[in-house]
Amino acid sequence: MTKKCISSSIVLILLCMLCTNTFALDNNTIKTIHKSLNIEILDDDSEKDMIVNVIKGNLNDEPSENINLGKDSKESDEYYKIYWIRDNLKKYSNIDELFKRSVVMWELLVKDSNGNAVSAVRAVKSNESWDISTGFQLKEELADFYLNPENLANILSSEKITPKQVKHARIKELYLDFYYIKAANKDYIIPFTHLYKEYNIENYKIYEANDFINIIKNQYVDPNTQIKDNQPASFGGKVNQNYLENNWAIVTIIFGTCAVFLGIVYIWKRNKKQTV
């Protein structure tokens, strides 16, 4: 109980401090909030130096006049740990299993001279080494949400939720990011995606984890099973053979019908000329 009170007090104090500051958060403030929310930070990763070298090395290899490499902006020096979930959410009854099987990556957003996020560079864990990955799929307002952790702290504080652990997850094939919050008695999920209407969810809303999984689980399938006929291959999934056969059958029928139609038109025109 004492730990919960202390943690809640820290979050509330930080929020009060943030309300009195209109300037951008510096790295120390971000790290403090992350620690209060039990979000993993790069300083605690035993492979920090390797991760930074991979990311900074890539940035230095591809310099640009319009890209902020972190030298002028403190914000762009902050790294965010993301779990890339590649298994179907409905495969496991325990969401912790999803995170154990996920791909770990550290992401650094790259900004232009105006401070807008224009790309991202990631160190992605693969076979005990770190590979580089680049690209950006979040819209600016969504990136701003997770770049400024006081947003998350605000939401949790308003619902009186004290997190034991918070993880940032991404299902990139669905263009879906979400925070997974493990609390004392329940687990929660806060999603953010530009496809929220398609998935029938609300951005930044607190869902109980099981409720959210039941909503989103049918949007994609297990990579090792056949997919629905009306869905493209996703998550490295194997395309349903019937799906391919049905599509080829449709294409064959269309071309066949066109060929027959053109043949009839050709014969009709030829006969008409002969009659004349």
Backbone hydrogen bonds in HBPLUS format (Angstrom, degrees):
<---DONOR---> <-ACCEPTOR-->    atom                        ^
c    i                          cat <-CA-CA->   ^        H-A-AA   ^      H-
h    n   atom  resd res      DA  || num        DHA   H-A  angle D-A-AA Bond
n    s   type  num  typ     dist DA aas  dist angle  dist       angle   num
A0005-CYS N   A0001-MET O   2.98 MM   4  6.27 158.5  2.03 151.1 156.7     1
A0006-ILE N   A0002-THR O   2.92 MM   4  6.18 161.0  1.96 151.4 156.7     2
A0007-SER N   A0003-LYS O   2.85 MM   4  6.04 164.8  1.88 151.5 155.8     3
A0008-SER N   A0004-LYS O   2.87 MM   4  6.02 164.7  1.89 150.3 154.8     4
A0009-SER N   A0005-CYS O   2.87 MM   4  6.01 154.6  1.94 145.1 152.5     5
A0010-ILE N   A0006-ILE O   2.94 MM   4  6.21 153.6  2.01 149.1 155.9     6
A0011-VAL N   A0007-SER O   3.09 MM   4  6.39 162.4  2.12 151.2 155.1     7
A0012-LEU N   A0008-SER O   2.98 MM   4  6.23 163.0  2.01 151.1 155.6     8
A0013-ILE N   A0009-SER O   2.85 MM   4  6.03 160.2  1.89 151.0 156.5     9
A0014-LEU N   A0010-ILE O   2.92 MM   4  6.12 160.6  1.96 150.5 155.9    10
A0015-LEU N   A0011-VAL O   2.95 MM   4  6.19 154.9  2.02 147.4 154.6    11
A0016-CYS N   A0012-LEU O   2.97 MM   4  6.23 155.0  2.03 147.0 153.6    12
A0017-MET N   A0013-ILE O   2.94 MM   4  6.24 154.7  2.01 147.8 155.0    13
A0018-LEU N   A0014-LEU O   2.84 MM   4  6.11 154.6  1.91 149.0 156.3    14
A0019-CYS N   A0015-LEU O   2.97 MM   4  6.19 149.0  2.07 146.7 154.4    15
A0020-THR N   A0017-MET O   3.16 MM   3  5.43 142.1  2.31 101.5 112.0    16
A0021-ASN N   A0018-LEU O   3.04 MM   3  5.16 161.2  2.08 106.5 112.5    17
A0030-ILE N   A0026-ASP O   3.09 MM   4  6.41 162.8  2.12 155.9 161.0    18
A0031-LYS N   A0027-ASN O   2.88 MM   4  6.11 164.9  1.90 156.3 160.2    19
A0032-THR N   A0028-ASN O   2.95 MM   4  6.11 151.6  2.03 141.4 149.3    20
A0033-ILE N   A0029-THR O   2.98 MM   4  6.26 159.7  2.03 151.7 156.3    21
A0034-HIS N   A0030-ILE O   2.87 MM   4  6.11 162.4  1.90 152.2 157.7    22
A0035-LYS N   A0031-LYS O   2.92 MM   4  6.11 157.1  1.97 146.6 152.3    23
A0036-SER N   A0032-THR O   2.99 MM   4  6.24 153.2  2.06 143.8 151.3    24
A0037-LEU N   A0033-ILE O   2.97 MM   4  6.21 138.5  2.15 146.9 158.1    25
A0037-LEU N   A0034-HIS O   3.20 MM   3  5.15 129.1  2.47  92.9 106.1    26
A0039-ILE N   A0034-HIS O   2.74 MM   5  4.83 177.2  1.74 148.5 148.7    27
A0038-ASN N   A0035-LYS O   3.06 MM   3  4.82 156.3  2.12  98.2 105.2    28
A0166-VAL N   A0038-ASN O   3.26 MM 128  5.89 159.3  2.30 130.0 125.6    29
A0044-ASP N   A0041-ILE O   3.10 MM   3  5.80 151.9  2.19 115.9 123.2    30
A0045-ASP N   A0042-LEU O   2.91 MM   3  5.21 163.9  1.94 114.8 120.2    31
A0048-LYS N   A0045-ASP O   3.12 MM   3  5.29 147.1  2.23 122.2 118.7    32
A0051-ILE N   A0047-GLU O   3.03 MM   4  6.26 161.1  2.06 159.8 165.8    33
A0052-VAL N   A0048-LYS O   2.92 MM   4  6.16 168.1  1.93 163.2 165.7    34
A0053-ASN N   A0049-ASP O   2.97 MM   4  6.09 159.6  2.01 146.0 152.0    35
A0054-VAL N   A0050-MET O   3.03 MM   4  6.21 154.5  2.09 146.1 152.3    36
A0055-ILE N   A0051-ILE O   3.11 MM   4  6.37 165.9  2.13 152.7 155.9    37
A0056-LYS N   A0052-VAL O   2.79 MM   4  5.81 168.4  1.80 159.3 162.2    38
A0057-GLY N   A0053-ASN O   2.88 MM   4  5.51 146.3  1.99 130.9 141.2    39
A0058-ASN N   A0054-VAL O   3.26 MM   4  6.36 148.4  2.37 133.9 140.8    40
A0059-LEU N   A0055-ILE O   3.09 MM   4  6.42 157.5  2.14 149.9 156.1    41
A0060-ASN N   A0056-LYS O   2.92 MM   4  6.12 160.0  1.96 151.0 155.9    42
A0061-ASP N   A0057-GLY O   3.10 MM   4  6.22 135.0  2.31 134.8 146.3    43
A0061-ASP N   A0058-ASN O   3.20 MM   3  5.07 127.7  2.49  90.9 104.6    44
A0062-GLU N   A0059-LEU O   3.19 MM   3  5.31 141.6  2.35  98.6 109.1    45
A0067-ILE N   A0064-SER O   3.28 MM   3  5.25 157.3  2.34 101.0 107.7    46
A0068-ASN N   A0111-LYS O   2.44 MM  43  5.08 158.8  1.48 168.8 171.2    47
A0077-ASP N   A0074-LYS O   3.04 MM   3  5.37 158.6  2.09 110.4 116.9    48
A0078-GLU N   A0075-GLU O   3.14 MM   3  5.76 168.0  2.15 120.9 122.9    49
A0080-TYR N   A0107-GLU O   2.94 MM  27  5.15 160.4  1.98 142.7 149.2    50
A0107-GLU N   A0080-TYR O   2.81 MM  27  5.15 167.6  1.82 144.0 147.4    51
A0082-ILE N   A0105-MET O   2.79 MM  23  5.40 172.3  1.80 169.2 170.5    52
A0105-MET N   A0082-ILE O   2.99 MM  23  5.40 149.0  2.08 160.6 167.7    53
A0083-TYR N   A0168-HIS O   2.84 MM  85  6.25 158.3  1.89 151.3 158.6    54
A0170-ARG N   A0083-TYR O   2.79 MM  87  6.00 153.6  1.86 154.4 150.6    55
A0084-TRP N   A0103-VAL O   2.77 MM  19  4.93 167.8  1.79 159.8 155.6    56
A0103-VAL N   A0084-TRP O   2.97 MM  19  4.93 168.4  1.99 139.6 139.6    57
A0085-ILE N   A0170-ARG O   2.90 MM  85  6.02 147.0  2.01 147.5 158.2    58
A0091-LYS N   A0088-ASN O   3.01 MM   3  5.39 164.4  2.04 116.2 120.0    59
A0097-GLU N   A0094-ASN O   3.03 MM   3  5.78 149.6  2.13 119.2 125.9    60
A0098-LEU N   A0095-ILE O   2.97 MM   3  5.21 128.9  2.23 102.1 115.4    61
A0099-PHE N   A0095-ILE O   3.40 MM   4  6.90 150.3  2.50 147.4 154.2    62
A0100-LYS N   A0096-ASP O   3.06 MM   4  6.37 148.5  2.16 145.0 154.1    63
A0101-ARG N   A0097-GLU O   3.15 MM   4  6.34 143.1  2.29 142.5 150.8    64
A0102-SER N   A0099-PHE O   3.28 MM   3  4.90 157.1  2.33  94.0 100.7    65
A0125-LYS N   A0104-VAL O   2.87 MM  21  5.53 176.7  1.87 172.0 173.0    66
A0106-TRP N   A0123-ALA O   2.96 MM  17  5.30 152.7  2.04 143.7 150.5    67
A0123-ALA N   A0106-TRP O   2.95 MM  17  5.30 154.9  2.02 148.1 155.4    68
A0108-LEU N   A0121-VAL O   2.87 MM  13  5.37 159.9  1.91 158.2 165.1    69
A0121-VAL N   A0108-LEU O   2.94 MM  13  5.37 164.7  1.97 150.5 154.4    70
A0110-VAL N   A0119-SER O   2.83 MM   9  5.10 176.3  1.83 134.0 135.2    71
A0118-VAL N   A0110-VAL O   2.87 MM   8  5.98 167.0  1.89 159.6 163.6    72
A0119-SER N   A0110-VAL O   3.33 MM   9  5.10 154.3  2.40 141.1 139.4    73
A0112-ASP N   A0116-ASN O   2.95 MM   4  5.54 150.9  2.04 145.4 151.8    74
A0115-GLY N   A0112-ASP O   2.95 MM   3  5.35 165.1  1.98 116.2 120.3    75
A0135-GLY N   A0120-ALA O   3.08 MM  15  5.36 135.0  2.29 150.8 153.2    76
A0122-ARG N   A0133-SER O   2.70 MM  11  4.98 154.6  1.76 159.9 163.0    77
A0133-SER N   A0122-ARG O   2.96 MM  11  4.98 141.3  2.11 142.2 145.0    78
A0124-VAL N   A0131-ASP O   2.71 MM   7  5.07 167.8  1.73 151.5 155.2    79
A0131-ASP N   A0124-VAL O   2.81 MM   7  5.07 167.5  1.83 148.6 147.3    80
A0126-SER N   A0129-SER O   2.72 MM   3  5.31 169.8  1.73 158.4 161.2    81
A0129-SER N   A0126-SER O   3.00 MM   3  5.31 153.2  2.07 110.5 119.2    82
A0142-LEU N   A0139-LYS O   2.95 MM   3  5.38 127.8  2.22 110.0 124.1    83
A0143-ALA N   A0139-LYS O   2.96 MM   4  6.28 155.6  2.02 156.0 164.0    84
A0144-ASP N   A0140-GLU O   2.86 MM   4  6.10 155.8  1.92 151.9 158.9    85
A0145-PHE N   A0141-GLU O   3.25 MM   4  6.37 136.4  2.45 127.0 136.9    86
A0145-PHE N   A0142-LEU O   3.16 MM   3  5.11 125.9  2.47  91.0 104.8    87
A0147-LEU N   A0143-ALA O   2.90 MM   4  6.01 141.6  2.04 149.5 161.8    88
A0148-ASN N   A0144-ASP O   3.23 MM   4  6.13 139.2  2.40 138.3 144.2    89
A0151-ASN N   A0148-ASN O   3.00 MM   3  6.07 168.2  2.01 134.3 136.5    90
A0153-ALA N   A0149-PRO O   3.03 MM   4  6.35 165.0  2.05 151.5 156.0    91
A0154-ASN N   A0150-GLU O   2.83 MM   4  5.88 150.6  1.92 141.5 148.6    92
A0155-ILE N   A0151-ASN O   3.17 MM   4  6.47 158.0  2.22 145.5 150.2    93
A0156-LEU N   A0152-LEU O   3.02 MM   4  6.28 171.3  2.03 161.1 162.5    94
A0157-SER N   A0153-ALA O   2.90 MM   4  5.93 155.6  1.96 144.8 152.3    95
A0158-SER N   A0154-ASN O   2.97 MM   4  6.13 154.1  2.03 146.6 153.1    96
A0159-GLU N   A0156-LEU O   3.23 MM   3  5.27 132.6  2.47  95.0 107.3    97
A0161-ILE N   A0156-LEU O   2.87 MM   5  5.07 177.0  1.87 150.1 150.4    98
A0160-LYS N   A0157-SER O   3.01 MM   3  4.79 158.4  2.06 100.3 106.4    99
A0164-LYS N   A0182-LYS O   2.70 MM  18  5.58 159.2  1.74 155.6 163.2   100
A0165-GLN N   A0182-LYS O   3.22 MM  17  5.15 141.0  2.38 140.9 143.9   101
A0182-LYS N   A0165-GLN O   2.84 MM  17  5.15 169.7  1.85 156.8 160.1   102
A0167-LYS N   A0180-TYR O   2.91 MM  13  5.13 157.2  1.97 143.9 151.5   103
A0180-TYR N   A0167-LYS O   2.74 MM  13  5.13 166.6  1.76 156.0 160.8   104
A0169-ALA N   A0178-PHE O   2.78 MM   9  5.35 175.5  1.78 173.6 172.0   105
A0178-PHE N   A0169-ALA O   2.94 MM   9  5.35 156.7  1.99 146.6 148.0   106
A0171-ILE N   A0176-LEU O   2.79 MM   5  5.24 171.3  1.80 165.6 168.7   107
A0174-LEU N   A0171-ILE O   2.93 MM   3  5.59 149.8  2.02 118.2 127.2   108
A0176-LEU N   A0171-ILE O   3.26 MM   5  5.24 173.9  2.26 133.1 134.7   109
A0175-TYR N   A0172-LYS O   3.07 MM   3  4.67 155.5  2.13  94.8 102.4   110
A0177-ASP N   A0192-PHE O   3.30 MM  15  5.45 157.7  2.35 139.9 145.0   111
A0192-PHE N   A0177-ASP O   2.84 MM  15  5.45 155.8  1.90 155.0 150.3   112
A0179-TYR N   A0190-ILE O   2.87 MM  11  5.07 160.1  1.91 137.1 140.7   113
A0190-ILE N   A0179-TYR O   2.94 MM  11  5.07 153.0  2.01 139.4 148.1   114
A0181-ILE N   A0188-TYR O   2.78 MM   7  4.94 171.2  1.79 142.6 145.7   115
A0188-TYR N   A0181-ILE O   2.75 MM   7  4.94 163.6  1.78 147.2 153.1   116
A0183-ALA N   A0186-LYS O   2.95 MM   3  5.42 153.3  2.02 155.9 164.1   117
A0209-ALA N   A0187-ASP O   2.90 MM  22  5.41 173.9  1.90 131.7 131.2   118
A0189-ILE N   A0207-TYR O   2.77 MM  18  5.17 152.7  1.84 148.5 155.5   119
A0207-TYR N   A0189-ILE O   2.86 MM  18  5.17 166.1  1.88 152.4 156.9   120
A0204-TYR N   A0191-PRO O   2.82 MM  13  5.67 165.2  1.84 178.0 174.4   121
A0199-TYR N   A0195-LEU O   3.13 MM   4  6.45 149.9  2.23 153.5 162.5   122
A0200-ASN N   A0196-TYR O   2.93 MM   4  5.89 107.4  2.47 132.5 149.1   123
A0201-ILE N   A0196-TYR O   2.99 MM   5  5.18 169.5  2.00 149.5 152.7   124
A0200-ASN N   A0197-LYS O   3.14 MM   3  4.92 151.2  2.22  96.0 104.8   125
A0211-ASP N   A0208-GLU O   2.98 MM   3  5.37 119.1  2.36 110.0 125.2   126
A0212-PHE N   A0208-GLU O   3.05 MM   4  6.34 159.3  2.10 160.2 166.9   127
A0213-ILE N   A0209-ALA O   2.99 MM   4  6.21 163.5  2.01 154.1 158.7   128
A0214-ASN N   A0210-ASN O   3.05 MM   4  6.21 154.2  2.12 143.8 150.2   129
A0215-ILE N   A0211-ASP O   3.18 MM   4  6.47 137.0  2.38 137.9 148.8   130
A0215-ILE N   A0212-PHE O   3.01 MM   3  5.10 127.9  2.29  96.9 111.2   131
A0216-ILE N   A0212-PHE O   2.96 MM   4  6.24 162.9  1.99 159.1 162.8   132
A0217-LYS N   A0213-ILE O   2.85 MM   4  5.38 144.3  1.98 149.0 154.2   133
A0219-GLN N   A0216-ILE O   3.04 MM   3  5.64 165.7  2.06 126.0 128.2   134
A0225-THR N   A0222-ASP O   3.09 MM   3  5.47 168.2  2.10 120.7 121.7   135
A0231-GLN N   A0228-LYS O   3.14 MM   3  5.45 163.1  2.17 118.4 118.2   136
A0237-GLY N   A0234-SER O   2.77 MM   3  5.23 148.7  1.87 110.4 121.0   137
A0243-TYR N   A0240-ASN O   2.91 MM   3  5.10 123.4  2.23  99.9 115.0   138
A0244-LEU N   A0240-ASN O   3.20 MM   4  6.71 151.7  2.29 151.1 157.8   139
A0245-GLU N   A0241-GLN O   2.89 MM   4  6.15 168.1  1.90 154.5 158.0   140
A0246-ASN N   A0242-ASN O   2.75 MM   4  5.81 156.9  1.80 145.8 152.4   141
A0247-ASN N   A0243-TYR O   3.03 MM   4  6.18 153.9  2.10 141.7 148.8   142
A0248-TRP N   A0244-LEU O   2.87 MM   4  6.14 163.7  1.90 155.9 160.2   143
A0249-ALA N   A0245-GLU O   2.87 MM   4  6.01 148.8  1.97 140.9 150.2   144
A0250-ILE N   A0246-ASN O   2.96 MM   4  6.20 151.8  2.04 142.9 150.1   145
A0251-VAL N   A0247-ASN O   2.92 MM   4  6.21 163.7  1.94 152.7 156.7   146
A0252-THR N   A0248-TRP O   2.86 MM   4  6.01 160.7  1.90 147.5 152.9   147
A0253-ILE N   A0249-ALA O   2.95 MM   4  6.14 158.1  2.00 146.5 152.2   148
A0254-ILE N   A0250-ILE O   2.95 MM   4  6.21 159.8  1.99 151.5 156.9   149
A0255-PHE N   A0251-VAL O   2.96 MM   4  6.21 171.6  1.97 156.9 158.4   150
A0256-GLY N   A0252-THR O   2.82 MM   4  5.88 155.6  1.88 146.1 154.2   151
A0257-THR N   A0253-ILE O   2.84 MM   4  5.96 157.7  1.89 147.5 153.2   152
A0258-CYS N   A0254-ILE O   2.97 MM   4  6.21 160.3  2.01 150.1 155.5   153
A0259-ALA N   A0255-PHE O   2.90 MM   4  6.08 157.8  1.94 147.7 154.0   154
A0260-VAL N   A0256-GLY O   2.99 MM   4  6.23 160.3  2.02 149.7 154.4   155
A0261-PHE N   A0257-THR O   2.94 MM   4  6.13 161.8  1.97 149.3 154.6   156
A0262-LEU N   A0258-CYS O   2.88 MM   4  6.09 165.2  1.90 153.8 157.3   157
A0263-GLY N   A0259-ALA O   2.90 MM   4  6.05 149.3  1.99 142.9 152.1   158
A0264-ILE N   A0260-VAL O   2.91 MM   4  6.19 156.5  1.97 150.1 155.9   159
A0265-VAL N   A0261-PHE O   2.98 MM   4  6.27 159.2  2.02 149.7 155.3   160
A0266-TYR N   A0262-LEU O   2.90 MM   4  6.06 156.4  1.96 145.0 151.4   161
A0267-ILE N   A0263-GLY O   2.96 MM   4  6.18 167.1  1.97 153.7 156.5   162
A0268-TRP N   A0264-ILE O   2.90 MM   4  6.04 158.1  1.95 147.2 153.9   163
A0269-LYS N   A0265-VAL O   2.97 MM   4  6.14 160.5  2.00 148.6 153.4   164
A0270-ARG N   A0266-TYR O   2.93 MM   4  6.15 159.0  1.97 149.7 156.0   165
A0271-ASN N   A0267-ILE O   2.93 MM   4  6.08 164.5  1.95 151.9 155.5   166
A0272-LYS N   A0268-TRP O   2.97 MM   4  6.10 147.3  2.07 141.0 150.5   167
A0273-LYS N   A0269-LYS O   3.02 MM   4  6.31 150.7  2.11 146.7 153.2   168
A0274-GLN N   A0270-ARG O   3.08 MM   4  6.36 160.8  2.12 149.3 154.4   169
A0275-THR N   A0271-ASN O   2.96 MM   4  6.16 150.8  2.04 143.3 151.1   170
A0276-VAL N   A0272-LYS O   3.10 MM   4  6.33 153.5  2.17 142.6 149.1   171
